[in-house]
Amino acid sequence: MAITSYGGNFKEALQKSYQNMKNLHFDGMYYRKDIGFDL
């Protein structure tokens, strides 16, 4: 699964993506918290 968001800048879009992930819940859910910070 991929979560993608738009924002006024990269940081805003990344923040929206992580915020949107909080709406997803399922057994065994795992996501990396380091993706997007090295760009």
CHARMM internal coordinates of N, CA and C (Angstrom, degrees):
IC EDIT
DIST 1 N 1 CA 1.4303
DIST 1 CA 1 C 1.5202
ANGL 1 N 1 CA 1 C 107.73
DIST 1 C 2 N 1.2992
ANGL 1 CA 1 C 2 N 116.59
DIHE 1 N 1 CA 1 C 2 N 142.79
DIST 2 N 2 CA 1.4574
ANGL 1 C 2 N 2 CA 121.25
DIHE 1 CA 1 C 2 N 2 CA 177.45
DIST 2 CA 2 C 1.5282
ANGL 2 N 2 CA 2 C 108.82
DIHE 1 C 2 N 2 CA 2 C -125.73
DIST 2 C 3 N 1.3000
ANGL 2 CA 2 C 3 N 115.77
DIHE 2 N 2 CA 2 C 3 N 137.00
DIST 3 N 3 CA 1.4633
ANGL 2 C 3 N 3 CA 122.18
DIHE 2 CA 2 C 3 N 3 CA 176.47
DIST 3 CA 3 C 1.5223
ANGL 3 N 3 CA 3 C 106.89
DIHE 2 C 3 N 3 CA 3 C -110.92
DIST 3 C 4 N 1.3149
ANGL 3 CA 3 C 4 N 116.38
DIHE 3 N 3 CA 3 C 4 N 125.47
DIST 4 N 4 CA 1.4580
ANGL 3 C 4 N 4 CA 121.35
DIHE 3 CA 3 C 4 N 4 CA -179.18
DIST 4 CA 4 C 1.5230
ANGL 4 N 4 CA 4 C 108.82
DIHE 3 C 4 N 4 CA 4 C -130.12
DIST 4 C 5 N 1.3169
ANGL 4 CA 4 C 5 N 116.49
DIHE 4 N 4 CA 4 C 5 N 139.82
DIST 5 N 5 CA 1.4595
ANGL 4 C 5 N 5 CA 120.90
DIHE 4 CA 4 C 5 N 5 CA 179.63
DIST 5 CA 5 C 1.5208
ANGL 5 N 5 CA 5 C 110.03
DIHE 4 C 5 N 5 CA 5 C -138.71
DIST 5 C 6 N 1.3081
ANGL 5 CA 5 C 6 N 114.81
DIHE 5 N 5 CA 5 C 6 N 156.08
DIST 6 N 6 CA 1.4596
ANGL 5 C 6 N 6 CA 121.98
DIHE 5 CA 5 C 6 N 6 CA 174.78
DIST 6 CA 6 C 1.5166
ANGL 6 N 6 CA 6 C 108.58
DIHE 5 C 6 N 6 CA 6 C -107.00
DIST 6 C 7 N 1.3215
ANGL 6 CA 6 C 7 N 115.42
DIHE 6 N 6 CA 6 C 7 N 150.61
DIST 7 N 7 CA 1.4520
ANGL 6 C 7 N 7 CA 120.43
DIHE 6 CA 6 C 7 N 7 CA 176.88
DIST 7 CA 7 C 1.5152
ANGL 7 N 7 CA 7 C 109.65
DIHE 6 C 7 N 7 CA 7 C -156.86
DIST 7 C 8 N 1.2914
ANGL 7 CA 7 C 8 N 116.35
DIHE 7 N 7 CA 7 C 8 N 174.57
DIST 8 N 8 CA 1.4507
ANGL 7 C 8 N 8 CA 122.02
DIHE 7 CA 7 C 8 N 8 CA 179.35
DIST 8 CA 8 C 1.5231
ANGL 8 N 8 CA 8 C 112.39
DIHE 7 C 8 N 8 CA 8 C -66.34
DIST 8 C 9 N 1.3458
ANGL 8 CA 8 C 9 N 115.60
DIHE 8 N 8 CA 8 C 9 N -23.76
DIST 9 N 9 CA 1.4544
ANGL 8 C 9 N 9 CA 121.47
DIHE 8 CA 8 C 9 N 9 CA 176.16
DIST 9 CA 9 C 1.5298
ANGL 9 N 9 CA 9 C 108.05
DIHE 8 C 9 N 9 CA 9 C -153.11
DIST 9 C 10 N 1.3147
ANGL 9 CA 9 C 10 N 116.49
DIHE 9 N 9 CA 9 C 10 N 176.56
DIST 10 N 10 CA 1.4559
ANGL 9 C 10 N 10 CA 121.50
DIHE 9 CA 9 C 10 N 10 CA -175.57
DIST 10 CA 10 C 1.5269
ANGL 10 N 10 CA 10 C 111.73
DIHE 9 C 10 N 10 CA 10 C -60.53
DIST 10 C 11 N 1.3063
ANGL 10 CA 10 C 11 N 117.10
DIHE 10 N 10 CA 10 C 11 N -44.73
DIST 11 N 11 CA 1.4630
ANGL 10 C 11 N 11 CA 121.27
DIHE 10 CA 10 C 11 N 11 CA -176.96
DIST 11 CA 11 C 1.5306
ANGL 11 N 11 CA 11 C 111.25
DIHE 10 C 11 N 11 CA 11 C -63.27
DIST 11 C 12 N 1.3109
ANGL 11 CA 11 C 12 N 116.83
DIHE 11 N 11 CA 11 C 12 N -41.22
DIST 12 N 12 CA 1.4646
ANGL 11 C 12 N 12 CA 121.43
DIHE 11 CA 11 C 12 N 12 CA 178.76
DIST 12 CA 12 C 1.5352
ANGL 12 N 12 CA 12 C 110.86
DIHE 11 C 12 N 12 CA 12 C -65.22
DIST 12 C 13 N 1.3222
ANGL 12 CA 12 C 13 N 117.38
DIHE 12 N 12 CA 12 C 13 N -42.52
DIST 13 N 13 CA 1.4617
ANGL 12 C 13 N 13 CA 121.04
DIHE 12 CA 12 C 13 N 13 CA 178.70
DIST 13 CA 13 C 1.5272
ANGL 13 N 13 CA 13 C 111.13
DIHE 12 C 13 N 13 CA 13 C -64.09
DIST 13 C 14 N 1.3168
ANGL 13 CA 13 C 14 N 117.36
DIHE 13 N 13 CA 13 C 14 N -41.75
DIST 14 N 14 CA 1.4591
ANGL 13 C 14 N 14 CA 121.49
DIHE 13 CA 13 C 14 N 14 CA 178.35
DIST 14 CA 14 C 1.5266
ANGL 14 N 14 CA 14 C 110.44
DIHE 13 C 14 N 14 CA 14 C -63.07
DIST 14 C 15 N 1.3154
ANGL 14 CA 14 C 15 N 117.11
DIHE 14 N 14 CA 14 C 15 N -42.88
DIST 15 N 15 CA 1.4586
ANGL 14 C 15 N 15 CA 121.92
DIHE 14 CA 14 C 15 N 15 CA 178.95
DIST 15 CA 15 C 1.5336
ANGL 15 N 15 CA 15 C 110.44
DIHE 14 C 15 N 15 CA 15 C -61.89
DIST 15 C 16 N 1.3173
ANGL 15 CA 15 C 16 N 117.45
DIHE 15 N 15 CA 15 C 16 N -41.67
DIST 16 N 16 CA 1.4666
ANGL 15 C 16 N 16 CA 121.01
DIHE 15 CA 15 C 16 N 16 CA 178.69
DIST 16 CA 16 C 1.5247
ANGL 16 N 16 CA 16 C 111.16
DIHE 15 C 16 N 16 CA 16 C -64.81
DIST 16 C 17 N 1.3187
ANGL 16 CA 16 C 17 N 117.54
DIHE 16 N 16 CA 16 C 17 N -38.36
DIST 17 N 17 CA 1.4617
ANGL 16 C 17 N 17 CA 120.56
DIHE 16 CA 16 C 17 N 17 CA 179.04
DIST 17 CA 17 C 1.5234
ANGL 17 N 17 CA 17 C 110.67
DIHE 16 C 17 N 17 CA 17 C -62.13
DIST 17 C 18 N 1.3100
ANGL 17 CA 17 C 18 N 117.83
DIHE 17 N 17 CA 17 C 18 N -46.92
DIST 18 N 18 CA 1.4573
ANGL 17 C 18 N 18 CA 120.65
DIHE 17 CA 17 C 18 N 18 CA 179.23
DIST 18 CA 18 C 1.5271
ANGL 18 N 18 CA 18 C 111.10
DIHE 17 C 18 N 18 CA 18 C -66.60
DIST 18 C 19 N 1.3126
ANGL 18 CA 18 C 19 N 117.78
DIHE 18 N 18 CA 18 C 19 N -35.04
DIST 19 N 19 CA 1.4674
ANGL 18 C 19 N 19 CA 121.11
DIHE 18 CA 18 C 19 N 19 CA 176.92
DIST 19 CA 19 C 1.5286
ANGL 19 N 19 CA 19 C 109.96
DIHE 18 C 19 N 19 CA 19 C -65.42
DIST 19 C 20 N 1.3261
ANGL 19 CA 19 C 20 N 117.22
DIHE 19 N 19 CA 19 C 20 N -41.49
DIST 20 N 20 CA 1.4604
ANGL 19 C 20 N 20 CA 120.98
DIHE 19 CA 19 C 20 N 20 CA 179.27
DIST 20 CA 20 C 1.5267
ANGL 20 N 20 CA 20 C 112.04
DIHE 19 C 20 N 20 CA 20 C -66.22
DIST 20 C 21 N 1.3176
ANGL 20 CA 20 C 21 N 117.70
DIHE 20 N 20 CA 20 C 21 N -31.51
DIST 21 N 21 CA 1.4620
ANGL 20 C 21 N 21 CA 120.61
DIHE 20 CA 20 C 21 N 21 CA 178.33
DIST 21 CA 21 C 1.5221
ANGL 21 N 21 CA 21 C 111.55
DIHE 20 C 21 N 21 CA 21 C -64.49
DIST 21 C 22 N 1.3095
ANGL 21 CA 21 C 22 N 117.23
DIHE 21 N 21 CA 21 C 22 N -26.13
DIST 22 N 22 CA 1.4599
ANGL 21 C 22 N 22 CA 120.21
DIHE 21 CA 21 C 22 N 22 CA 179.02
DIST 22 CA 22 C 1.5229
ANGL 22 N 22 CA 22 C 112.07
DIHE 21 C 22 N 22 CA 22 C -65.71
DIST 22 C 23 N 1.3298
ANGL 22 CA 22 C 23 N 117.68
DIHE 22 N 22 CA 22 C 23 N -16.24
DIST 23 N 23 CA 1.4653
ANGL 22 C 23 N 23 CA 121.92
DIHE 22 CA 22 C 23 N 23 CA 178.25
DIST 23 CA 23 C 1.5222
ANGL 23 N 23 CA 23 C 111.79
DIHE 22 C 23 N 23 CA 23 C -85.60
DIST 23 C 24 N 1.3176
ANGL 23 CA 23 C 24 N 118.42
DIHE 23 N 23 CA 23 C 24 N -7.65
DIST 24 N 24 CA 1.4580
ANGL 23 C 24 N 24 CA 122.82
DIHE 23 CA 23 C 24 N 24 CA -179.51
DIST 24 CA 24 C 1.5207
ANGL 24 N 24 CA 24 C 109.82
DIHE 23 C 24 N 24 CA 24 C -100.70
DIST 24 C 25 N 1.3094
ANGL 24 CA 24 C 25 N 116.27
DIHE 24 N 24 CA 24 C 25 N 134.81
DIST 25 N 25 CA 1.4568
ANGL 24 C 25 N 25 CA 121.17
DIHE 24 CA 24 C 25 N 25 CA 178.40
DIST 25 CA 25 C 1.5174
ANGL 25 N 25 CA 25 C 108.79
DIHE 24 C 25 N 25 CA 25 C -146.26
DIST 25 C 26 N 1.3212
ANGL 25 CA 25 C 26 N 117.46
DIHE 25 N 25 CA 25 C 26 N 126.83
DIST 26 N 26 CA 1.4540
ANGL 25 C 26 N 26 CA 122.28
DIHE 25 CA 25 C 26 N 26 CA 172.58
DIST 26 CA 26 C 1.5212
ANGL 26 N 26 CA 26 C 108.41
DIHE 25 C 26 N 26 CA 26 C -158.30
DIST 26 C 27 N 1.3246
ANGL 26 CA 26 C 27 N 116.07
DIHE 26 N 26 CA 26 C 27 N 157.67
DIST 27 N 27 CA 1.4614
ANGL 26 C 27 N 27 CA 121.62
DIHE 26 CA 26 C 27 N 27 CA -179.09
DIST 27 CA 27 C 1.5144
ANGL 27 N 27 CA 27 C 110.67
DIHE 26 C 27 N 27 CA 27 C -58.78
DIST 27 C 28 N 1.3107
ANGL 27 CA 27 C 28 N 116.60
DIHE 27 N 27 CA 27 C 28 N 134.85
DIST 28 N 28 CA 1.4616
ANGL 27 C 28 N 28 CA 121.93
DIHE 27 CA 27 C 28 N 28 CA 177.77
DIST 28 CA 28 C 1.5193
ANGL 28 N 28 CA 28 C 113.65
DIHE 27 C 28 N 28 CA 28 C 76.22
DIST 28 C 29 N 1.3179
ANGL 28 CA 28 C 29 N 117.77
DIHE 28 N 28 CA 28 C 29 N 12.58
DIST 29 N 29 CA 1.4630
ANGL 28 C 29 N 29 CA 120.46
DIHE 28 CA 28 C 29 N 29 CA -178.89
DIST 29 CA 29 C 1.5240
ANGL 29 N 29 CA 29 C 110.83
DIHE 28 C 29 N 29 CA 29 C -60.68
DIST 29 C 30 N 1.3015
ANGL 29 CA 29 C 30 N 115.23
DIHE 29 N 29 CA 29 C 30 N 133.81
DIST 30 N 30 CA 1.4575
ANGL 29 C 30 N 30 CA 122.35
DIHE 29 CA 29 C 30 N 30 CA 178.94
DIST 30 CA 30 C 1.5167
ANGL 30 N 30 CA 30 C 107.66
DIHE 29 C 30 N 30 CA 30 C -145.34
DIST 30 C 31 N 1.2973
ANGL 30 CA 30 C 31 N 117.16
DIHE 30 N 30 CA 30 C 31 N 138.81
DIST 31 N 31 CA 1.4635
ANGL 30 C 31 N 31 CA 120.49
DIHE 30 CA 30 C 31 N 31 CA 172.88
DIST 31 CA 31 C 1.5153
ANGL 31 N 31 CA 31 C 109.15
DIHE 30 C 31 N 31 CA 31 C -147.39
DIST 31 C 32 N 1.3182
ANGL 31 CA 31 C 32 N 113.87
DIHE 31 N 31 CA 31 C 32 N 149.28
DIST 32 N 32 CA 1.4628
ANGL 31 C 32 N 32 CA 119.72
DIHE 31 CA 31 C 32 N 32 CA 179.07
DIST 32 CA 32 C 1.5192
ANGL 32 N 32 CA 32 C 108.82
DIHE 31 C 32 N 32 CA 32 C -79.29
DIST 32 C 33 N 1.2969
ANGL 32 CA 32 C 33 N 115.33
DIHE 32 N 32 CA 32 C 33 N 142.36
DIST 33 N 33 CA 1.4658
ANGL 32 C 33 N 33 CA 121.20
DIHE 32 CA 32 C 33 N 33 CA -178.98
DIST 33 CA 33 C 1.5252
ANGL 33 N 33 CA 33 C 112.45
DIHE 32 C 33 N 33 CA 33 C -105.31
DIST 33 C 34 N 1.3549
ANGL 33 CA 33 C 34 N 116.18
DIHE 33 N 33 CA 33 C 34 N 5.14
DIST 34 N 34 CA 1.4535
ANGL 33 C 34 N 34 CA 119.73
DIHE 33 CA 33 C 34 N 34 CA -178.36
DIST 34 CA 34 C 1.5290
ANGL 34 N 34 CA 34 C 113.21
DIHE 33 C 34 N 34 CA 34 C -107.77
DIST 34 C 35 N 1.3041
ANGL 34 CA 34 C 35 N 118.50
DIHE 34 N 34 CA 34 C 35 N -3.09
DIST 35 N 35 CA 1.4583
ANGL 34 C 35 N 35 CA 121.25
DIHE 34 CA 34 C 35 N 35 CA -176.27
DIST 35 CA 35 C 1.5213
ANGL 35 N 35 CA 35 C 110.11
DIHE 34 C 35 N 35 CA 35 C -74.53
DIST 35 C 36 N 1.3200
ANGL 35 CA 35 C 36 N 116.16
DIHE 35 N 35 CA 35 C 36 N 134.17
DIST 36 N 36 CA 1.4543
ANGL 35 C 36 N 36 CA 121.60
DIHE 35 CA 35 C 36 N 36 CA 176.32
DIST 36 CA 36 C 1.5081
ANGL 36 N 36 CA 36 C 114.81
DIHE 35 C 36 N 36 CA 36 C 96.45
DIST 36 C 37 N 1.3121
ANGL 36 CA 36 C 37 N 118.32
DIHE 36 N 36 CA 36 C 37 N -13.09
DIST 37 N 37 CA 1.4594
ANGL 36 C 37 N 37 CA 119.99
DIHE 36 CA 36 C 37 N 37 CA -176.21
DIST 37 CA 37 C 1.5282
ANGL 37 N 37 CA 37 C 113.51
DIHE 36 C 37 N 37 CA 37 C -86.02
DIST 37 C 38 N 1.3335
ANGL 37 CA 37 C 38 N 116.81
DIHE 37 N 37 CA 37 C 38 N -12.28
DIST 38 N 38 CA 1.4710
ANGL 37 C 38 N 38 CA 118.88
DIHE 37 CA 37 C 38 N 38 CA -177.23
DIST 38 CA 38 C 1.5167
ANGL 38 N 38 CA 38 C 112.54
DIHE 37 C 38 N 38 CA 38 C -100.26
DIST 38 C 39 N 1.3272
ANGL 38 CA 38 C 39 N 118.24
DIHE 38 N 38 CA 38 C 39 N 8.76
DIST 39 N 39 CA 1.4648
ANGL 38 C 39 N 39 CA 120.52
DIHE 38 CA 38 C 39 N 39 CA -179.65
DIST 39 CA 39 C 1.5074
ANGL 39 N 39 CA 39 C 111.10
DIHE 38 C 39 N 39 CA 39 C -87.77
END
COOR INIT
IC SEED 1 N 1 CA 1 C
IC BUILD
